[in-house]
Amino acid sequence: MKQSEYDGRQDDIRGWETPEIETFENIYSDKDYNITMTIPEFTCVCPKTGLPDFAVLRLEYIPDKCCLELKSFKEYLLVYRDKGIFHENVINKVLDDIVKTIAPRFVKLTGVFNARGGIQTTVTREYKK
């Protein structure tokens, strides 16, 4: 396998300390229902050029005992604005943090990243309890 100039440059992502996301009690935890959020103005930074990357994130989940508090989730996402991070790592890190925070019955996160260098990237990951 050919060595990449990126080897080791994203090793900190899994352990990266991001802000805590607040939650609230799901008083309908005996019911299965879907919550869908669209984040049309997500930004992060290209780890190679330092230029901003733009994406639309779509989060779909079935809550269990608690739900994501929207303002807190928005503030959580803002820390990515200054982070040099691959698109794939954005989706994996955000989903890991959501699962850790609310332990949903099901969650799916899709990131549709604007074209960069003529290539548009879409990354999707799902988790099921």
N, CA, C and O atoms as a GROMACS GRO file, in nm:
protein
  516
    1MET      N    1   0.084  -0.118   0.000
    1MET     CA    2   0.000   0.000   0.000
    1MET      C    3   0.089   0.124   0.000
    1MET      O    4   0.187   0.131   0.074
    2LYS      N    5   0.054   0.218  -0.082
    2LYS     CA    6   0.130   0.342  -0.094
    2LYS      C    7   0.108   0.431   0.028
    2LYS      O    8  -0.005   0.449   0.073
    3GLN      N    9   0.215   0.484   0.081
    3GLN     CA   10   0.205   0.577   0.194
    3GLN      C   11   0.138   0.706   0.149
    3GLN      O   12   0.158   0.750   0.036
    4SER      N   13   0.059   0.764   0.235
    4SER     CA   14  -0.010   0.888   0.205
    4SER      C   15   0.045   0.999   0.294
    4SER      O   16   0.088   0.975   0.407
    5GLU      N   17   0.044   1.119   0.241
    5GLU     CA   18   0.086   1.233   0.322
    5GLU      C   19  -0.010   1.256   0.439
    5GLU      O   20   0.020   1.334   0.530
    6TYR      N   21  -0.126   1.190   0.436
    6TYR     CA   22  -0.225   1.204   0.543
    6TYR      C   23  -0.208   1.102   0.655
    6TYR      O   24  -0.274   1.114   0.758
    7ASP      N   25  -0.123   1.002   0.637
    7ASP     CA   26  -0.104   0.899   0.739
    7ASP      C   27  -0.075   0.965   0.873
    7ASP      O   28   0.017   1.046   0.885
    8GLY      N   29  -0.154   0.928   0.974
    8GLY     CA   30  -0.135   0.979   1.108
    8GLY      C   31  -0.195   1.116   1.135
    8GLY      O   32  -0.199   1.159   1.250
    9ARG      N   33  -0.243   1.185   1.032
    9ARG     CA   34  -0.294   1.321   1.052
    9ARG      C   35  -0.435   1.326   1.108
    9ARG      O   36  -0.482   1.432   1.149
   10GLN      N   37  -0.504   1.213   1.109
   10GLN     CA   38  -0.640   1.210   1.163
   10GLN      C   39  -0.649   1.118   1.284
   10GLN      O   40  -0.758   1.084   1.329
   11ASP      N   41  -0.535   1.077   1.336
   11ASP     CA   42  -0.533   0.983   1.449
   11ASP      C   43  -0.599   1.038   1.574
   11ASP      O   44  -0.641   0.961   1.661
   12ASP      N   45  -0.610   1.170   1.587
   12ASP     CA   46  -0.667   1.230   1.707
   12ASP      C   47  -0.819   1.235   1.706
   12ASP      O   48  -0.880   1.265   1.808
   13ILE      N   49  -0.882   1.206   1.594
   13ILE     CA   50  -1.026   1.228   1.581
   13ILE      C   51  -1.107   1.145   1.679
   13ILE      O   52  -1.197   1.199   1.744
   14ARG      N   53  -1.079   1.018   1.693
   14ARG     CA   54  -1.159   0.933   1.783
   14ARG      C   55  -1.153   0.982   1.927
   14ARG      O   56  -1.251   0.970   2.001
   15GLY      N   57  -1.040   1.035   1.969
   15GLY     CA   58  -1.025   1.083   2.106
   15GLY      C   59  -1.048   1.232   2.123
   15GLY      O   60  -1.036   1.285   2.233
   16TRP      N   61  -1.081   1.301   2.014
   16TRP     CA   62  -1.101   1.446   2.017
   16TRP      C   63  -1.215   1.481   2.113
   16TRP      O   64  -1.326   1.429   2.100
   17GLU      N   65  -1.187   1.568   2.208
   17GLU     CA   66  -1.286   1.611   2.306
   17GLU      C   67  -1.376   1.718   2.245
   17GLU      O   68  -1.334   1.831   2.223
   18THR      N   69  -1.499   1.681   2.220
   18THR     CA   70  -1.598   1.774   2.165
   18THR      C   71  -1.692   1.815   2.278
   18THR      O   72  -1.700   1.746   2.379
   19PRO      N   73  -1.764   1.927   2.262
   19PRO     CA   74  -1.856   1.971   2.367
   19PRO      C   75  -1.964   1.866   2.394
   19PRO      O   76  -2.004   1.792   2.305
   20GLU      N   77  -2.008   1.863   2.517
   20GLU     CA   78  -2.117   1.773   2.555
   20GLU      C   79  -2.247   1.821   2.491
   20GLU      O   80  -2.273   1.941   2.484
   21ILE      N   81  -2.326   1.728   2.445
   21ILE     CA   82  -2.456   1.759   2.386
   21ILE      C   83  -2.561   1.739   2.495
   21ILE      O   84  -2.569   1.632   2.556
   22GLU      N   85  -2.642   1.841   2.518
   22GLU     CA   86  -2.748   1.829   2.618
   22GLU      C   87  -2.863   1.744   2.563
   22GLU      O   88  -2.880   1.732   2.442
   23THR      N   89  -2.939   1.688   2.654
   23THR     CA   90  -3.052   1.603   2.617
   23THR      C   91  -3.175   1.643   2.699
   23THR      O   92  -3.166   1.723   2.792
   24PHE      N   93  -3.288   1.586   2.663
   24PHE     CA   94  -3.407   1.597   2.747
   24PHE      C   95  -3.479   1.462   2.746
   24PHE      O   96  -3.465   1.384   2.652
   25GLU      N   97  -3.555   1.438   2.851
   25GLU     CA   98  -3.623   1.309   2.867
   25GLU      C   99  -3.728   1.288   2.759
   25GLU      O  100  -3.805   1.378   2.726
   26ASN      N  101  -3.728   1.168   2.704
   26ASN     CA  102  -3.829   1.129   2.606
   26ASN      C  103  -3.949   1.073   2.682
   26ASN      O  104  -3.945   0.958   2.725
   27ILE      N  105  -4.053   1.152   2.698
   27ILE     CA  106  -4.169   1.104   2.775
   27ILE      C  107  -4.254   1.005   2.696
   27ILE      O  108  -4.349   0.949   2.750
   28TYR      N  109  -4.220   0.983   2.570
   28TYR     CA  110  -4.287   0.883   2.487
   28TYR      C  111  -4.191   0.768   2.455
   28TYR      O  112  -4.194   0.714   2.344
   29SER      N  113  -4.108   0.733   2.550
   29SER     CA  114  -4.008   0.628   2.526
   29SER      C  115  -4.070   0.490   2.503
   29SER      O  116  -4.002   0.397   2.461
   30ASP      N  117  -4.198   0.477   2.529
   30ASP     CA  118  -4.268   0.351   2.502
   30ASP      C  119  -4.313   0.342   2.356
   30ASP      O  120  -4.368   0.240   2.314
   31LYS      N  121  -4.290   0.447   2.278
   31LYS     CA  122  -4.331   0.453   2.138
   31LYS      C  123  -4.208   0.461   2.047
   31LYS      O  124  -4.106   0.519   2.083
   32ASP      N  125  -4.220   0.402   1.929
   32ASP     CA  126  -4.119   0.421   1.825
   32ASP      C  127  -4.166   0.533   1.734
   32ASP      O  128  -4.273   0.524   1.673
   33TYR      N  129  -4.087   0.639   1.725
   33TYR     CA  130  -4.117   0.748   1.632
   33TYR      C  131  -3.985   0.805   1.583
   33TYR      O  132  -3.883   0.797   1.651
   34ASN      N  133  -3.988   0.863   1.464
   34ASN     CA  134  -3.867   0.916   1.400
   34ASN      C  135  -3.853   1.065   1.423
   34ASN      O  136  -3.951   1.140   1.421
   35ILE      N  137  -3.729   1.106   1.446
   35ILE     CA  138  -3.693   1.247   1.450
   35ILE      C  139  -3.593   1.268   1.337
   35ILE      O  140  -3.494   1.196   1.327
   36THR      N  141  -3.619   1.366   1.253
   36THR     CA  142  -3.530   1.397   1.142
   36THR      C  143  -3.485   1.541   1.152
   36THR      O  144  -3.567   1.631   1.171
   37MET      N  145  -3.356   1.563   1.140
   37MET     CA  146  -3.299   1.698   1.141
   37MET      C  147  -3.217   1.717   1.015
   37MET      O  148  -3.145   1.626   0.973
   38THR      N  149  -3.229   1.833   0.956
   38THR     CA  150  -3.145   1.869   0.842
   38THR      C  151  -3.061   1.988   0.884
   38THR      O  152  -3.113   2.089   0.932
   39ILE      N  153  -2.931   1.976   0.865
   39ILE     CA  154  -2.837   2.082   0.898
   39ILE      C  155  -2.778   2.130   0.766
   39ILE      O  156  -2.682   2.070   0.717
   40PRO      N  157  -2.835   2.237   0.707
   40PRO     CA  158  -2.796   2.277   0.572
   40PRO      C  159  -2.667   2.360   0.564
   40PRO      O  160  -2.618   2.386   0.455
   41GLU      N  161  -2.613   2.402   0.678
   41GLU     CA  162  -2.498   2.492   0.676
   41GLU      C  163  -2.379   2.437   0.754
   41GLU      O  164  -2.305   2.514   0.815
   42PHE      N  165  -2.359   2.306   0.752
   42PHE     CA  166  -2.246   2.247   0.824
   42PHE      C  167  -2.116   2.284   0.755
   42PHE      O  168  -2.106   2.281   0.632
   43THR      N  169  -2.016   2.320   0.835
   43THR     CA  170  -1.883   2.348   0.779
   43THR      C  171  -1.776   2.282   0.863
   43THR      O  172  -1.788   2.269   0.985
   44CYS      N  173  -1.671   2.243   0.795
   44CYS     CA  174  -1.548   2.195   0.857
   44CYS      C  175  -1.434   2.246   0.769
   44CYS      O  176  -1.457   2.330   0.681
   45VAL      N  177  -1.314   2.197   0.792
   45VAL     CA  178  -1.199   2.248   0.718
   45VAL      C  179  -1.131   2.132   0.645
   45VAL      O  180  -1.113   2.025   0.702
   46CYS      N  181  -1.094   2.155   0.520
   46CYS     CA  182  -1.017   2.057   0.444
   46CYS      C  183  -0.881   2.041   0.512
   46CYS      O  184  -0.811   2.140   0.532
   47PRO      N  185  -0.842   1.918   0.548
   47PRO     CA  186  -0.715   1.899   0.618
   47PRO      C  187  -0.592   1.925   0.530
   47PRO      O  188  -0.482   1.940   0.581
   48LYS      N  189  -0.611   1.930   0.399
   48LYS     CA  190  -0.498   1.954   0.309
   48LYS      C  191  -0.480   2.102   0.279
   48LYS      O  192  -0.369   2.155   0.288
   49THR      N  193  -0.590   2.169   0.242
   49THR     CA  194  -0.579   2.309   0.198
   49THR      C  195  -0.608   2.410   0.308
   49THR      O  196  -0.567   2.526   0.299
   50GLY      N  197  -0.680   2.367   0.412
   50GLY     CA  198  -0.722   2.460   0.516
   50GLY      C  199  -0.842   2.543   0.476
   50GLY      O  200  -0.885   2.631   0.552
   51LEU      N  201  -0.897   2.516   0.358
   51LEU     CA  202  -1.015   2.588   0.312
   51LEU      C  203  -1.142   2.524   0.370
   51LEU      O  204  -1.141   2.407   0.405
   52PRO      N  205  -1.251   2.601   0.379
   52PRO     CA  206  -1.374   2.545   0.436
   52PRO      C  207  -1.438   2.442   0.344
   52PRO      O  208  -1.435   2.454   0.222
   53ASP      N  209  -1.494   2.340   0.406
   53ASP     CA  210  -1.578   2.242   0.338
   53ASP      C  211  -1.721   2.265   0.385
   53ASP      O  212  -1.744   2.292   0.503
   54PHE      N  213  -1.815   2.254   0.294
   54PHE     CA  214  -1.955   2.277   0.325
   54PHE      C  215  -2.033   2.149   0.300
   54PHE      O  216  -2.003   2.074   0.207
   55ALA      N  217  -2.134   2.125   0.384
   55ALA     CA  218  -2.215   2.004   0.368
   55ALA      C  219  -2.356   2.027   0.421
   55ALA      O  220  -2.382   2.117   0.500
   56VAL      N  221  -2.445   1.941   0.374
   56VAL     CA  222  -2.577   1.927   0.434
   56VAL      C  223  -2.575   1.795   0.508
   56VAL      O  224  -2.552   1.690   0.449
   57LEU      N  225  -2.599   1.802   0.640
   57LEU     CA  226  -2.609   1.680   0.720
   57LEU      C  227  -2.756   1.648   0.740
   57LEU      O  228  -2.839   1.737   0.761
   58ARG      N  229  -2.788   1.520   0.733
   58ARG     CA  230  -2.924   1.474   0.760
   58ARG      C  231  -2.917   1.367   0.868
   58ARG      O  232  -2.855   1.262   0.849
   59LEU      N  233  -2.981   1.395   0.980
   59LEU     CA  234  -2.982   1.304   1.094
   59LEU      C  235  -3.122   1.250   1.112
   59LEU      O  236  -3.218   1.327   1.121
   60GLU      N  237  -3.134   1.118   1.117
   60GLU     CA  238  -3.261   1.053   1.142
   60GLU      C  239  -3.240   0.959   1.259
   60GLU      O  240  -3.147   0.878   1.259
   61TYR      N  241  -3.328   0.968   1.362
   61TYR     CA  242  -3.312   0.874   1.472
   61TYR      C  243  -3.445   0.840   1.538
   61TYR      O  244  -3.542   0.914   1.530
   62ILE      N  245  -3.445   0.723   1.603
   62ILE     CA  246  -3.555   0.679   1.686
   62ILE      C  247  -3.503   0.686   1.829
   62ILE      O  248  -3.416   0.607   1.867
   63PRO      N  249  -3.555   0.780   1.909
   63PRO     CA  250  -3.501   0.796   2.044
   63PRO      C  251  -3.541   0.681   2.136
   63PRO      O  252  -3.637   0.608   2.110
   64ASP      N  253  -3.465   0.667   2.242
   64ASP     CA  254  -3.501   0.572   2.346
   64ASP      C  255  -3.542   0.653   2.469
   64ASP      O  256  -3.655   0.702   2.476
   65LYS      N  257  -3.453   0.667   2.565
   65LYS     CA  258  -3.488   0.735   2.690
   65LYS      C  259  -3.473   0.887   2.684
   65LYS      O  260  -3.532   0.959   2.766
   66CYS      N  261  -3.394   0.937   2.587
   66CYS     CA  262  -3.378   1.082   2.578
   66CYS      C  263  -3.357   1.125   2.433
   66CYS      O  264  -3.330   1.044   2.345
   67CYS      N  265  -3.372   1.256   2.413
   67CYS     CA  266  -3.360   1.318   2.281
   67CYS      C  267  -3.251   1.424   2.284
   67CYS      O  268  -3.214   1.474   2.390
   68LEU      N  269  -3.200   1.458   2.166
   68LEU     CA  270  -3.101   1.565   2.154
   68LEU      C  271  -3.170   1.700   2.171
   68LEU      O  272  -3.276   1.725   2.114
   69GLU      N  273  -3.108   1.788   2.249
   69GLU     CA  274  -3.156   1.925   2.263
   69GLU      C  275  -3.096   2.004   2.148
   69GLU      O  276  -2.974   2.005   2.130
   70LEU      N  277  -3.180   2.071   2.070
   70LEU     CA  278  -3.137   2.130   1.942
   70LEU      C  279  -3.030   2.239   1.954
   70LEU      O  280  -2.932   2.236   1.880
   71LYS      N  281  -3.047   2.333   2.045
   71LYS     CA  282  -2.948   2.441   2.056
   71LYS      C  283  -2.811   2.384   2.094
   71LYS      O  284  -2.709   2.425   2.038
   72SER      N  285  -2.810   2.292   2.186
   72SER     CA  286  -2.686   2.229   2.229
   72SER      C  287  -2.621   2.152   2.114
   72SER      O  288  -2.499   2.155   2.097
   73PHE      N  289  -2.702   2.082   2.034
   73PHE     CA  290  -2.650   2.008   1.920
   73PHE      C  291  -2.592   2.103   1.816
   73PHE      O  292  -2.488   2.074   1.757
   74LYS      N  293  -2.657   2.215   1.795
   74LYS     CA  294  -2.606   2.316   1.703
   74LYS      C  295  -2.471   2.368   1.751
   74LYS      O  296  -2.378   2.382   1.671
   75GLU      N  297  -2.459   2.397   1.880
   75GLU     CA  298  -2.332   2.444   1.936
   75GLU      C  299  -2.224   2.338   1.925
   75GLU      O  300  -2.107   2.369   1.900
   76TYR      N  301  -2.262   2.212   1.943
   76TYR     CA  302  -2.168   2.101   1.926
   76TYR      C  303  -2.113   2.101   1.783
   76TYR      O  304  -1.992   2.089   1.763
   77LEU      N  305  -2.201   2.113   1.685
   77LEU     CA  306  -2.159   2.108   1.544
   77LEU      C  307  -2.068   2.225   1.506
   77LEU      O  308  -1.986   2.212   1.415
   78LEU      N  309  -2.082   2.337   1.574
   78LEU     CA  310  -1.999   2.454   1.542
   78LEU      C  311  -1.850   2.431   1.565
   78LEU      O  312  -1.769   2.498   1.503
   79VAL      N  313  -1.812   2.338   1.652
   79VAL     CA  314  -1.668   2.315   1.677
   79VAL      C  315  -1.599   2.255   1.555
   79VAL      O  316  -1.477   2.263   1.542
   80TYR      N  317  -1.676   2.195   1.465
   80TYR     CA  318  -1.618   2.138   1.344
   80TYR      C  319  -1.573   2.246   1.246
   80TYR      O  320  -1.493   2.220   1.157
   81ARG      N  321  -1.624   2.367   1.263
   81ARG     CA  322  -1.594   2.478   1.173
   81ARG      C  323  -1.443   2.504   1.162
   81ARG      O  324  -1.395   2.547   1.057
   82ASP      N  325  -1.369   2.478   1.269
   82ASP     CA  326  -1.225   2.505   1.271
   82ASP      C  327  -1.141   2.378   1.268
   82ASP      O  328  -1.019   2.384   1.288
   83LYS      N  329  -1.202   2.263   1.245
   83LYS     CA  330  -1.131   2.135   1.253
   83LYS      C  331  -1.096   2.083   1.114
   83LYS      O  332  -1.184   2.068   1.029
   84GLY      N  333  -0.969   2.056   1.090
   84GLY     CA  334  -0.926   1.990   0.968
   84GLY      C  335  -0.961   1.843   0.978
   84GLY      O  336  -0.902   1.771   1.058
   85ILE      N  337  -1.056   1.798   0.898
   85ILE     CA  338  -1.110   1.663   0.915
   85ILE      C  339  -1.163   1.609   0.782
   85ILE      O  340  -1.225   1.682   0.705
   86PHE      N  341  -1.139   1.481   0.757
   86PHE     CA  342  -1.193   1.416   0.638
   86PHE      C  343  -1.344   1.401   0.652
   86PHE      O  344  -1.396   1.389   0.762
   87HIS      N  345  -1.413   1.402   0.539
   87HIS     CA  346  -1.559   1.387   0.538
   87HIS      C  347  -1.601   1.258   0.610
   87HIS      O  348  -1.695   1.259   0.689
   88GLU      N  349  -1.530   1.150   0.582
   88GLU     CA  350  -1.563   1.021   0.644
   88GLU      C  351  -1.553   1.028   0.796
   88GLU      O  352  -1.634   0.968   0.867
   89ASN      N  353  -1.453   1.101   0.843
   89ASN     CA  354  -1.433   1.112   0.988
   89ASN      C  355  -1.537   1.202   1.054
   89ASN      O  356  -1.572   1.182   1.170
   90VAL      N  357  -1.586   1.302   0.981
   90VAL     CA  358  -1.694   1.385   1.034
   90VAL      C  359  -1.813   1.297   1.069
   90VAL      O  360  -1.862   1.302   1.182
   91ILE      N  361  -1.858   1.218   0.973
   91ILE     CA  362  -1.979   1.138   0.994
   91ILE      C  363  -1.958   1.036   1.105
   91ILE      O  364  -2.046   1.017   1.189
   92ASN      N  365  -1.844   0.969   1.106
   92ASN     CA  366  -1.818   0.870   1.211
   92ASN      C  367  -1.808   0.932   1.349
   92ASN      O  368  -1.862   0.876   1.445
   93LYS      N  369  -1.740   1.045   1.363
   93LYS     CA  370  -1.725   1.110   1.494
   93LYS      C  371  -1.858   1.162   1.544
   93LYS      O  372  -1.893   1.140   1.660
   94VAL      N  373  -1.934   1.231   1.459
   94VAL     CA  374  -2.063   1.285   1.502
   94VAL      C  375  -2.155   1.170   1.545
   94VAL      O  376  -2.219   1.179   1.650
   95LEU      N  377  -2.160   1.063   1.466
   95LEU     CA  378  -2.248   0.952   1.502
   95LEU      C  379  -2.202   0.886   1.632
   95LEU      O  380  -2.286   0.854   1.717
   96ASP      N  381  -2.072   0.867   1.650
   96ASP     CA  382  -2.022   0.811   1.776
   96ASP      C  383  -2.066   0.896   1.895
   96ASP      O  384  -2.109   0.843   1.997
   97ASP      N  385  -2.055   1.028   1.882
   97ASP     CA  386  -2.093   1.118   1.992
   97ASP      C  387  -2.243   1.114   2.019
   97ASP      O  388  -2.285   1.121   2.134
   98ILE      N  389  -2.324   1.102   1.915
   98ILE     CA  390  -2.469   1.092   1.934
   98ILE      C  391  -2.506   0.963   2.006
   98ILE      O  392  -2.585   0.964   2.100
   99VAL      N  393  -2.448   0.853   1.961
   99VAL     CA  394  -2.476   0.723   2.025
   99VAL      C  395  -2.434   0.726   2.171
   99VAL      O  396  -2.506   0.676   2.258
  100LYS      N  397  -2.318   0.782   2.199
  100LYS     CA  398  -2.268   0.792   2.336
  100LYS      C  399  -2.360   0.879   2.422
  100LYS      O  400  -2.378   0.851   2.541
  101THR      N  401  -2.418   0.981   2.364
  101THR     CA  402  -2.499   1.078   2.439
  101THR      C  403  -2.641   1.028   2.465
  101THR      O  404  -2.690   1.040   2.577
  102ILE      N  405  -2.708   0.973   2.364
  102ILE     CA  406  -2.850   0.938   2.382
  102ILE      C  407  -2.884   0.791   2.363
  102ILE      O  408  -2.997   0.751   2.389
  103ALA      N  409  -2.788   0.709   2.320
  103ALA     CA  410  -2.814   0.566   2.300
  103ALA      C  411  -2.949   0.543   2.231
  103ALA      O  412  -3.038   0.479   2.288
  104PRO      N  413  -2.966   0.594   2.108
  104PRO     CA  414  -3.094   0.580   2.040
  104PRO      C  415  -3.120   0.436   1.998
  104PRO      O  416  -3.028   0.354   1.992
  105ARG      N  417  -3.245   0.406   1.969
  105ARG     CA  418  -3.279   0.273   1.917
  105ARG      C  419  -3.222   0.255   1.777
  105ARG      O  420  -3.178   0.147   1.739
  106PHE      N  421  -3.224   0.364   1.701
  106PHE     CA  422  -3.171   0.364   1.564
  106PHE      C  423  -3.126   0.505   1.532
  106PHE      O  424  -3.188   0.602   1.576
  107VAL      N  425  -3.018   0.516   1.455
  107VAL     CA  426  -2.976   0.648   1.407
  107VAL      C  427  -2.904   0.631   1.273
  107VAL      O  428  -2.830   0.535   1.252
  108LYS      N  429  -2.929   0.726   1.184
  108LYS     CA  430  -2.863   0.729   1.054
  108LYS      C  431  -2.818   0.872   1.030
  108LYS      O  432  -2.896   0.966   1.045
  109LEU      N  433  -2.692   0.888   0.993
  109LEU     CA  434  -2.638   1.020   0.963
  109LEU      C  435  -2.581   1.018   0.823
  109LEU      O  436  -2.499   0.932   0.788
  110THR      N  437  -2.624   1.114   0.742
  110THR     CA  438  -2.576   1.128   0.605
  110THR      C  439  -2.518   1.268   0.589
  110THR      O  440  -2.581   1.367   0.628
  111GLY      N  441  -2.400   1.276   0.531
  111GLY     CA  442  -2.339   1.403   0.498
  111GLY      C  443  -2.321   1.414   0.348
  111GLY      O  444  -2.254   1.332   0.286
  112VAL      N  445  -2.382   1.516   0.289
  112VAL     CA  446  -2.366   1.544   0.146
  112VAL      C  447  -2.274   1.666   0.137
  112VAL      O  448  -2.317   1.779   0.158
  113PHE      N  449  -2.149   1.640   0.105
  113PHE     CA  450  -2.047   1.744   0.102
  113PHE      C  451  -2.040   1.806  -0.037
  113PHE      O  452  -2.048   1.737  -0.138
  114ASN      N  453  -2.026   1.939  -0.039
  114ASN     CA  454  -2.016   2.009  -0.167
  114ASN      C  455  -1.895   1.958  -0.245
  114ASN      O  456  -1.797   1.911  -0.187
  115ALA      N  457  -1.906   1.967  -0.376
  115ALA     CA  458  -1.796   1.921  -0.462
  115ALA      C  459  -1.668   1.997  -0.428
  115ALA      O  460  -1.668   2.117  -0.402
  116ARG      N  461  -1.560   1.920  -0.430
  116ARG     CA  462  -1.426   1.976  -0.408
  116ARG      C  463  -1.338   1.910  -0.512
  116ARG      O  464  -1.329   1.787  -0.517
  117GLY      N  465  -1.272   1.989  -0.593
  117GLY     CA  466  -1.189   1.933  -0.698
  117GLY      C  467  -1.269   1.852  -0.799
  117GLY      O  468  -1.217   1.759  -0.860
  118GLY      N  469  -1.396   1.888  -0.816
  118GLY     CA  470  -1.481   1.819  -0.914
  118GLY      C  471  -1.542   1.690  -0.864
  118GLY      O  472  -1.606   1.618  -0.941
  119ILE      N  473  -1.525   1.657  -0.734
  119ILE     CA  474  -1.583   1.534  -0.679
  119ILE      C  475  -1.673   1.570  -0.562
  119ILE      O  476  -1.632   1.635  -0.467
  120GLN      N  477  -1.798   1.525  -0.571
  120GLN     CA  478  -1.894   1.544  -0.462
  120GLN      C  479  -1.893   1.415  -0.380
  120GLN      O  480  -1.897   1.306  -0.436
  121THR      N  481  -1.889   1.428  -0.247
  121THR     CA  482  -1.882   1.313  -0.158
  121THR      C  483  -2.007   1.305  -0.072
  121THR      O  484  -2.051   1.406  -0.016
  122THR      N  485  -2.065   1.186  -0.061
  122THR     CA  486  -2.174   1.158   0.033
  122THR      C  487  -2.130   1.044   0.122
  122THR      O  488  -2.086   0.939   0.073
  123VAL      N  489  -2.141   1.064   0.253
  123VAL     CA  490  -2.100   0.962   0.349
  123VAL      C  491  -2.220   0.933   0.438
  123VAL      O  492  -2.284   1.025   0.488
  124THR      N  493  -2.251   0.803   0.458
  124THR     CA  494  -2.366   0.761   0.540
  124THR      C  495  -2.321   0.652   0.637
  124THR      O  496  -2.244   0.563   0.602
  125ARG      N  497  -2.371   0.663   0.758
  125ARG     CA  498  -2.348   0.557   0.858
  125ARG      C  499  -2.475   0.539   0.941
  125ARG      O  500  -2.546   0.635   0.971
  126GLU      N  501  -2.502   0.413   0.976
  126GLU     CA  502  -2.618   0.380   1.058
  126GLU      C  503  -2.574   0.305   1.182
  126GLU      O  504  -2.469   0.240   1.184
  127TYR      N  505  -2.657   0.315   1.286
  127TYR     CA  506  -2.638   0.240   1.410
  127TYR      C  507  -2.775   0.190   1.453
  127TYR      O  508  -2.874   0.262   1.447
  128LYS      N  509  -2.778   0.067   1.496
  128LYS     CA  510  -2.902   0.009   1.547
  128LYS      C  511  -2.872  -0.063   1.678
  128LYS      O  512  -2.776  -0.140   1.687
  129LYS      N  513  -2.954  -0.036   1.779
  129LYS     CA  514  -2.937  -0.100   1.909
  129LYS      C  515  -2.970  -0.246   1.903
  129LYS      O  516  -2.962  -0.316   2.004
   0.00000   0.00000   0.00000
